[in-house]
């Protein structure tokens, strides 16, 4: 994590701690297990037994799969923080999908991310609108300045409106996230505990406080304390784009996308969570599952004491080591719309094409226009390029050589130099004790170099002809009569025909003649 102004390191986070009955034990890497009633603090064995992911930025960021979650039975729901994850279907979130990500927090509002604001109050009766944890907040959506949408205004397609995407539940994260492996901008979400109004938990804005809830001096937590604030629980969530599968005529969402795409201003996540809030039981859980299956990274942010929110921009770089994988770059293709000769990627298989079974993660070139599903409930095939292998494009047009350009030639005069300067009895260009050599560098093909004393006397004139492709000229530090020059200050004048001139000052301390060298 780096700050544009290093003197304003305003952002920190809740660092993971170990142990049972410790509400700061929010990252469940390792192999620890505990006896009832503290089994909710057990680590998730088999995912990160060496606890590598508990060390990311001092334990303030973690994969969603390794986050503590709300158990089905909460001893004291008012104070129990539960963790940033939703316990339902958490195992569907694959560690293999965890990607290297940059998260940028910036005051440039043009780069902010429209996203759902998640309710993080454990007890439904305490949350505004009796909203369940990990659903969208029940409050009115806000614009980038925190202005709330009018009640009854419906959804807008204008990004400047408070009700953009949805009248309720949507806010702006002050920044953005990029998947370094695919180049995609990613969808995000942040949380609030609407019961913690004193900690900015009910205003639909990402504005964590510095308060973790400890009662000891210096805001230091002591194991066993129950006064949990966590800065208002403005947890940050970064979502991946792992599937282009669509619903098959869903009762609420029709044939819309089923999982989180690359950045779409939070539209798909909003649709899914809105459907989850409008339904009950397993149906509701199913919609919510499709959102959090794509969750990758989570952070519990805090403002550092003595600083204030957004003092300077922040760049957070999260890196994982993983092998390159195949990747579908296009849209999902239905079972009768393949184009012969085009390449496709099996995102969710197996499927059968041309009587050959194609498992998930493989590509194929279409030899006819159809494919059929195997045993998979929601198979998906997407178009792609380069047989779904990693491919990158770049060009060098902005660094190409410019010829016959007067402005560029004039600007290049500033590059002309003499080295070393000053000259102290020796240069690295000299091969023998009798040598005295300096170089005049970054020269064009055609120029005249004149060396003067301070009183204007010409010492030496060197010419560089058109057929001389070298970019430098050696001067043996002798005058026209081939007599070594004296120590002192000299003027170097470089005249480039039809372009201009460059004047340099050069200082030399000459070494005494070594008679024994002859």
C-alpha positions, 0 to 999 in steps of 0.5 A: 500500500503506497500513498501519493503523499507519503506524509499522509498515510491516513488509511489502515485496517483491522489486523487479524488476530488469532485465538478463540472467542477473539472477534478480531480473528477474521481471517481463518487461515491455518489449522486451529480448531476449538471446542464448543461454543467457539467452533465458529472461530475454527480455521478452514483447514486445507485452504491456507494451512501455512497461513500465508494469507494472514500476512497480506498487508499486516493481516488487513486484506484477505481472500473472501474464501478465508474470511470469517462468516456469520454462523447460524447461531449467534450467542449475542448478535448485537456485539458479535461481528460475525466476519465479512463473509456470508456463510451460505455457499462460501465453499463455492468461492474458489481460491483458484479464481483469486487474481492479482489486483490493484485497488486505487482510492482516489479523490478523482470522482471521474474514476469512482466505482458505482456499487452496492452498499451491503448491510453488515448488521448481524441482527435484522431487527437492528438494521434499517429496513430490517435488511438481512446481513449481506443484502443491499442496504435498504436506504436511498441510493446516493450520488458522488456528493452523498445526495440521496435519491428521491423516494419513488424516483425509480432507477436512472441511467444517468451516472450523475443521478443519485438513483443511477442503477437503483433508487435504493442500495447503491453508492460510490466507492471512491476509486476502482479495482483492476484485474492485473491478469486480464486487464479488466476493471472489476466490480466492487461493493462496500459495507455499512452497519446501519445500526452504527450511525455514530460511526458513519454506518448509515449514510451510504458513503464509504467513510470509515472512522478510526474507531475499532471499538476498544476501550483501552487507551490508544484504541488497542484491542484486548482479547475478550472485549465485545464493543466492536465498531470496526470503523462502521464496518465499511468493508471493501469487497472486490469481485472477479469475473469468472463466468458469462453464464445466463439464467434460463428464463428465471422468474425474476431476471429472465435470461440476464447474466447469472454471475458478476461480469467485468465492471458494469457499474454494479448493475448485475450485482444490484439485480441479483441482490434486489431479487434476493431481497424480494424472495425468501429461503432457498430462492433468495439464497440462490440469488445471493450465492451468485453474487458472492461466488465471484467475491475475491478480496476483502478488507476491513478499513480504518482511518489512522488516528491523527489523519482524516479520510482521503488525505491523499490517493492510495494504491493497494497492490495485491499479488498472487502467484498462479499459472496462466489459464485459458480465458474466454474473451467474448460473449456466451454462445447458445447451443446452435449459434457457433460459427464454423472456423471460430475458436470457443472456450468451454467456461462450464462443461463438459459439453459435446461438440462434433461427438467429442466431449470438451471439459471445462477450461478447454478450447476448440475450433468449431467444425459445425454450428452446434454444441450440446450440454453434458451433465452440467446444470448450467453449461456455458461456451463463450467466444474467444481468440488465440485458442483462449491462451493469454494474449496481449496487444501493444504498439510503439507508435508513441516512441517511434523515431521521428524524421525531418521534424523541425520541432523534434530536431530543435528539442533534441539540441538540449540533449547535446552534452560533453562528458565527463564534465568536469574533467579531473585528470582522467576519463574512462575513455582513455586507454593509455597514459598518454591519452586525454579524451572527452566525448561530445555526445548526442550529436546529429549526423551533420554539425560543427563543434567549436571550442573557445577559451573564455576570452573568445580565442578558438582552441579547436574546430571539429566537423561531423559529416553527413556520412558519420552515423556516430552519435558522439565525437572524441576530443583529445583535448589538444588545440589546432597545433596539437598542443594539450590545452591548459586547465580551466573553463572552456566554451563548447559551441555546437552548430547544427545547420538548419536547426540551431545551436547549443552552447556548453561550459566545460571545466578541466583539470589537466594532469602533469606530463608523466615523463616515465611513460615515454 
